[in-house]
């Protein structure tokens, strides 16, 4: 009864996981915020919540080439391709000052001095400008660098008034700001110098380069003290603080030690005096490829590090990867504390995970899986697959899930209920091509089913104990293999009782299979009727029906008894990529290539809600186990979490009050309860959302009580007078809605007639047989995209079925106008029949 006091209204956005970093500079302020570039914006990420709390953007929307945050965390200065420098109050996202950069080409690097007074900008024109941001003028114009000045950094001791810079000649120039002269050029590197760090006393500097060496410099003598070969291209170097215990990472002496980050993707600790590596960070192991072949070390390893920053107050390190992930490590053990994903690329699938659906696991256009904690947006990155992950599914309890990828493998992952850490517990391979779909058993974690581009489906039995106590990965063997379709298998689904399997294919059919037999999969029937490839299949949780969605823009419901089509839902302008049942099987959610998510009521065959969720194809669609939220993932790189939007309904309470009213025996109780109901109805009737409840109560009251008796109750007349004006307004609104719906229905009928006439001319009655020769020729001409190729499609490619809704000959305006008069009366009559007018008699009762 309590559940019935809420009315389902649809879905509202709860949170979004959006791209906030697409490469470029990263800087940490006050150890609470991370500043990073994202095209034409600088985003400010709050570390504690993982949310973007501030964002600044140039008015001309030109890409930001560099930025710098002052050491006191008060000033933010950005440089764009338009050669403008802008100074920001970043907490208010307001530009306080802008000026021309004087550089003839864009600014490549920027930095503040320790007093937050001087700003240095290095340009692609080989010059360096020094700006006094307080007095607002250019103090120095330093020339002499060759090519792009990609690195500028002040000496931390401002009394020295020294600036270091590096450009394409790989030398490190030392500038004396008193004389505006280059004092010397430190020569040691043979490739790009990437970072500089200074000892606390300012007498020693360590430089890193992509020539796979680090150099320790004595700034007094301006000579190299030692060259340390690190055997990887180094992008960042940080000195370890003195007088702290770092024995956990191999530091045994009080000599100078530094940490490097580079192309190997690991942090390493080096002793400067001996040029010896004393510690190498251990990463989450990349599992052995299923093919058994060794994976060669690549220069473009997605885990390679591009930046390394020190957070001294909290004793942490921030590292940035080539895949735009930001990781926070806690010293002294270099343990992973938080991970943030700056850019996810195209999202291919998304599923809720964990206790209470506290996490979501995401498959992107990458070989890594990402598990987000919804509360903080912190992310775990799972390594194992060696090619793009295409599909995911979660078992009933939510702590175990499966994945499949283009590397022809399937994997099973488990989340630890205490720590929340996810690890791979099983893997299997025997497909001959990319595995595009996967589904899990529904009743218990006993098996998984995969569908592949090799046209087969495989059933994999899971071991009873999937524990990883011994760090052993279980090797799975397919229990059954079946040649299921003539083309790629795009989707597979297991029935709620684990006895049936459905598969959908690019051959435009869906098939029903029996899983009851030992060691084999038996075909029960074929669902035919779609005119394009079938993208998704899904069993109803309550009825013996199957839902399918297709590239022809339709979603269909099929009977499992006779394999007939029960309903067809049309509304998407392009391919329908996913379909799921929600609201205990009474509604459908569909997502399409048009970026829309639609909610359908099965009983009325109507779309009751359209969510303009994304700007591109919505590949991922999943509802939580409690049906209280939904997650969508799109090719626009955004992940959106939606919550069910409900509204309190007073109808149940009103009916309960009416029962008490007419069951009471004393006249005084009847009068007081009636007046109270009238008073509540006046309040409910003022709101369009609650007016139906008020009118329902009024209808019962006016039906069972004579008007003369009702007017004798104290205060009843005043309440009834208060109901009249709002009721008249509701009647007017319903009348306008009726008129508008009649016009809309008339236009829709005209469009259906036009489409039917054109369709008969072109199809020649061949719609019944999906394998007719005409459609076979049409299929061959179409550039269809299977589920295994979805990660590589471009936004410019037209989705299958997008043009089927708009193709066809248009009738002339004269023909339409001639038929308009003949059909107007019939269409208006049909519109009147279809319009739900349950509240109209109730409002009419009171108005009369």
RAHU-V730714 format. One record per backbone hydrogen bond with DSSP energy under -0.5 kcal/mol. CO is the residue of the C=O (numbers start at 0). NH is the residue of the N-H. If there is no record, write none. Layout:
co=CO nh=NH
co=CO nh=NH
This chain:
co=1 nh=4
co=2 nh=5
co=4 nh=648
co=6 nh=646
co=9 nh=644
co=11 nh=642
co=14 nh=640
co=15 nh=17
co=16 nh=638
co=24 nh=36
co=26 nh=34
co=28 nh=31
co=28 nh=32
co=31 nh=46
co=32 nh=28
co=33 nh=44
co=34 nh=26
co=35 nh=42
co=36 nh=21
co=37 nh=39
co=37 nh=40
co=38 nh=63
co=39 nh=57
co=40 nh=37
co=40 nh=42
co=41 nh=55
co=42 nh=35
co=42 nh=44
co=43 nh=52
co=43 nh=53
co=44 nh=33
co=44 nh=46
co=45 nh=49
co=50 nh=45
co=50 nh=52
co=53 nh=43
co=55 nh=41
co=57 nh=60
co=62 nh=64
co=62 nh=80
co=65 nh=78
co=67 nh=76
co=69 nh=72
co=74 nh=69
co=75 nh=87
co=76 nh=67
co=77 nh=85
co=78 nh=64
co=78 nh=65
co=79 nh=82
co=82 nh=100
co=83 nh=79
co=84 nh=98
co=85 nh=77
co=86 nh=95
co=86 nh=96
co=87 nh=75
co=87 nh=89
co=88 nh=91
co=88 nh=92
co=88 nh=93
co=93 nh=88
co=93 nh=95
co=96 nh=86
co=98 nh=84
co=100 nh=102
co=105 nh=123
co=108 nh=121
co=110 nh=119
co=112 nh=70
co=112 nh=115
co=116 nh=132
co=117 nh=112
co=118 nh=130
co=119 nh=110
co=120 nh=122
co=120 nh=128
co=121 nh=107
co=121 nh=108
co=122 nh=125
co=122 nh=148
co=125 nh=144
co=126 nh=122
co=127 nh=141
co=128 nh=120
co=129 nh=138
co=129 nh=139
co=130 nh=118
co=130 nh=132
co=131 nh=135
co=131 nh=136
co=136 nh=131
co=136 nh=138
co=139 nh=129
co=140 nh=142
co=141 nh=127
co=144 nh=146
co=145 nh=167
co=145 nh=168
co=147 nh=149
co=150 nh=165
co=152 nh=163
co=155 nh=157
co=156 nh=159
co=157 nh=160
co=160 nh=176
co=161 nh=154
co=162 nh=174
co=163 nh=152
co=164 nh=172
co=165 nh=149
co=165 nh=150
co=166 nh=169
co=170 nh=166
co=170 nh=172
co=171 nh=185
co=172 nh=164
co=172 nh=174
co=173 nh=182
co=173 nh=183
co=174 nh=162
co=174 nh=176
co=175 nh=179
co=175 nh=180
co=180 nh=175
co=180 nh=182
co=183 nh=173
co=184 nh=186
co=185 nh=171
co=185 nh=187
co=191 nh=193
co=191 nh=209
co=194 nh=207
co=196 nh=205
co=198 nh=201
co=202 nh=218
co=202 nh=219
co=203 nh=198
co=204 nh=216
co=205 nh=196
co=206 nh=214
co=207 nh=193
co=207 nh=194
co=208 nh=211
co=208 nh=233
co=211 nh=229
co=211 nh=230
co=212 nh=208
co=213 nh=227
co=214 nh=206
co=214 nh=216
co=215 nh=224
co=215 nh=225
co=216 nh=204
co=216 nh=218
co=217 nh=221
co=217 nh=222
co=222 nh=217
co=225 nh=215
co=225 nh=227
co=226 nh=228
co=227 nh=213
co=231 nh=233
co=232 nh=262
co=235 nh=260
co=237 nh=258
co=243 nh=245
co=245 nh=248
co=245 nh=250
co=246 nh=249
co=249 nh=251
co=255 nh=271
co=256 nh=239
co=257 nh=269
co=258 nh=237
co=259 nh=267
co=260 nh=234
co=260 nh=235
co=261 nh=264
co=261 nh=304
co=265 nh=261
co=266 nh=280
co=267 nh=259
co=268 nh=277
co=268 nh=278
co=269 nh=257
co=269 nh=271
co=270 nh=274
co=270 nh=275
co=275 nh=270
co=275 nh=277
co=278 nh=268
co=280 nh=282
co=284 nh=286
co=288 nh=291
co=293 nh=295
co=297 nh=300
co=300 nh=303
co=301 nh=322
co=303 nh=321
co=306 nh=319
co=308 nh=317
co=309 nh=311
co=310 nh=314
co=310 nh=315
co=314 nh=330
co=315 nh=310
co=316 nh=318
co=316 nh=328
co=317 nh=308
co=318 nh=326
co=319 nh=305
co=319 nh=306
co=320 nh=323
co=323 nh=341
co=324 nh=320
co=324 nh=326
co=325 nh=339
co=326 nh=318
co=326 nh=328
co=327 nh=336
co=327 nh=337
co=328 nh=316
co=328 nh=330
co=329 nh=333
co=329 nh=334
co=334 nh=329
co=337 nh=327
co=338 nh=378
co=339 nh=325
co=339 nh=341
co=341 nh=19
co=341 nh=20
co=343 nh=364
co=345 nh=347
co=345 nh=364
co=348 nh=362
co=350 nh=360
co=352 nh=358
co=353 nh=356
co=354 nh=357
co=357 nh=373
co=358 nh=352
co=359 nh=371
co=360 nh=350
co=361 nh=363
co=361 nh=369
co=362 nh=347
co=362 nh=348
co=363 nh=365
co=365 nh=388
co=366 nh=384
co=367 nh=363
co=368 nh=381
co=369 nh=361
co=369 nh=371
co=370 nh=379
co=371 nh=359
co=371 nh=373
co=372 nh=376
co=377 nh=372
co=379 nh=370
co=379 nh=381
co=380 nh=382
co=381 nh=368
co=384 nh=383
co=387 nh=405
co=390 nh=403
co=392 nh=401
co=394 nh=397
co=397 nh=353
co=398 nh=414
co=399 nh=394
co=400 nh=412
co=401 nh=392
co=402 nh=410
co=403 nh=389
co=403 nh=390
co=404 nh=407
co=404 nh=434
co=407 nh=429
co=407 nh=430
co=408 nh=404
co=409 nh=427
co=410 nh=402
co=411 nh=424
co=411 nh=425
co=412 nh=400
co=413 nh=422
co=415 nh=419
co=420 nh=415
co=422 nh=413
co=424 nh=473
co=425 nh=411
co=426 nh=475
co=427 nh=409
co=433 nh=435
co=433 nh=452
co=436 nh=450
co=438 nh=448
co=443 nh=445
co=445 nh=461
co=446 nh=440
co=447 nh=459
co=448 nh=438
co=449 nh=457
co=450 nh=435
co=450 nh=436
co=451 nh=454
co=451 nh=488
co=454 nh=483
co=454 nh=484
co=455 nh=451
co=456 nh=481
co=457 nh=449
co=457 nh=459
co=458 nh=460
co=458 nh=478
co=458 nh=479
co=459 nh=447
co=463 nh=465
co=467 nh=470
co=471 nh=473
co=473 nh=426
co=473 nh=475
co=475 nh=428
co=476 nh=460
co=479 nh=458
co=481 nh=456
co=481 nh=483
co=487 nh=489
co=487 nh=505
co=490 nh=503
co=492 nh=501
co=494 nh=497
co=498 nh=514
co=498 nh=515
co=499 nh=494
co=500 nh=512
co=501 nh=492
co=502 nh=510
co=503 nh=489
co=503 nh=490
co=504 nh=507
co=504 nh=533
co=507 nh=528
co=507 nh=529
co=508 nh=504
co=509 nh=526
co=510 nh=502
co=511 nh=523
co=511 nh=524
co=512 nh=500
co=513 nh=521
co=516 nh=518
co=521 nh=513
co=524 nh=511
co=525 nh=527
co=526 nh=509
co=532 nh=534
co=532 nh=550
co=535 nh=548
co=537 nh=546
co=542 nh=544
co=543 nh=559
co=544 nh=539
co=545 nh=557
co=546 nh=537
co=547 nh=555
co=548 nh=534
co=548 nh=535
co=549 nh=552
co=549 nh=575
co=552 nh=570
co=552 nh=571
co=553 nh=549
co=554 nh=568
co=555 nh=547
co=556 nh=565
co=556 nh=566
co=557 nh=545
co=558 nh=562
co=563 nh=558
co=563 nh=565
co=566 nh=556
co=567 nh=569
co=568 nh=554
co=574 nh=576
co=574 nh=592
co=577 nh=590
co=579 nh=588
co=581 nh=585
co=581 nh=586
co=582 nh=585
co=585 nh=601
co=585 nh=602
co=586 nh=581
co=587 nh=599
co=588 nh=579
co=589 nh=597
co=590 nh=576
co=590 nh=577
co=591 nh=594
co=591 nh=617
co=594 nh=613
co=595 nh=591
co=596 nh=610
co=597 nh=589
co=597 nh=599
co=598 nh=607
co=598 nh=608
co=599 nh=587
co=599 nh=601
co=600 nh=604
co=600 nh=605
co=605 nh=600
co=605 nh=607
co=608 nh=598
co=609 nh=611
co=610 nh=596
co=610 nh=612
co=616 nh=618
co=616 nh=634
co=619 nh=632
co=621 nh=630
co=623 nh=626
co=627 nh=643
co=628 nh=623
co=629 nh=641
co=630 nh=621
co=631 nh=639
co=632 nh=618
co=632 nh=619
co=633 nh=346
co=633 nh=636
co=637 nh=633
co=638 nh=16
co=639 nh=631
co=639 nh=641
co=640 nh=13
co=640 nh=14
co=641 nh=629
co=642 nh=11
co=643 nh=645
co=644 nh=8
co=644 nh=9
co=646 nh=6
co=649 nh=653
co=650 nh=654
co=651 nh=655
co=652 nh=656
co=653 nh=657
co=654 nh=658
co=655 nh=659
co=656 nh=660
co=657 nh=661
co=658 nh=662
co=659 nh=663
co=665 nh=669
co=666 nh=670
co=667 nh=671
co=668 nh=672
co=669 nh=673
co=670 nh=674
co=671 nh=675
co=672 nh=676
co=673 nh=677
co=674 nh=678
co=675 nh=679
co=676 nh=680
co=677 nh=681
co=678 nh=682
co=679 nh=683
co=680 nh=684
co=681 nh=685
co=682 nh=685
co=683 nh=686
co=686 nh=689
co=686 nh=690
co=689 nh=693
co=690 nh=694
co=691 nh=695
co=692 nh=696
co=693 nh=697
co=694 nh=698
co=695 nh=699
co=696 nh=700
co=697 nh=701
co=698 nh=702
co=699 nh=703
co=700 nh=704
co=705 nh=709
co=706 nh=710
co=707 nh=711
co=708 nh=711
co=709 nh=712
co=712 nh=715
co=712 nh=716
co=714 nh=718
co=715 nh=719
co=716 nh=720
co=717 nh=721
co=718 nh=722
co=719 nh=723
co=720 nh=724
co=721 nh=725
co=722 nh=726
co=723 nh=727
co=724 nh=728
co=725 nh=729
co=726 nh=730
co=727 nh=731
co=728 nh=732
co=729 nh=733
co=730 nh=734
co=731 nh=735
co=732 nh=736
co=733 nh=737
co=734 nh=738
co=735 nh=739
co=736 nh=740
co=737 nh=741
co=738 nh=742
co=739 nh=743
co=740 nh=744
co=741 nh=745
co=742 nh=746
co=743 nh=747
co=744 nh=748
co=745 nh=749
co=746 nh=750
co=747 nh=751
co=748 nh=752
co=749 nh=753
co=750 nh=754
co=751 nh=755
co=752 nh=756
co=753 nh=757
co=754 nh=758
co=755 nh=759
co=756 nh=760
co=757 nh=761
co=758 nh=762
co=759 nh=763
co=762 nh=765
co=765 nh=768
co=767 nh=769
co=768 nh=771
co=771 nh=775
co=772 nh=776
co=773 nh=777
co=774 nh=778
co=775 nh=779
co=776 nh=780
co=777 nh=781
co=781 nh=783
co=785 nh=788
co=786 nh=789
co=788 nh=791
co=788 nh=792
co=789 nh=792
co=793 nh=796
co=798 nh=801
co=800 nh=804
co=802 nh=805
co=802 nh=806
co=811 nh=815
co=812 nh=816
co=813 nh=817
co=814 nh=818
co=815 nh=819
co=816 nh=820
co=818 nh=822
co=819 nh=823
co=820 nh=824
co=822 nh=826
co=823 nh=827
co=824 nh=828
co=825 nh=829
co=826 nh=830
co=827 nh=831
co=828 nh=832
co=829 nh=833
co=830 nh=834
co=834 nh=836
co=836 nh=839
co=836 nh=840
co=838 nh=842
co=839 nh=843
co=840 nh=844
co=841 nh=845
co=842 nh=846
co=843 nh=847
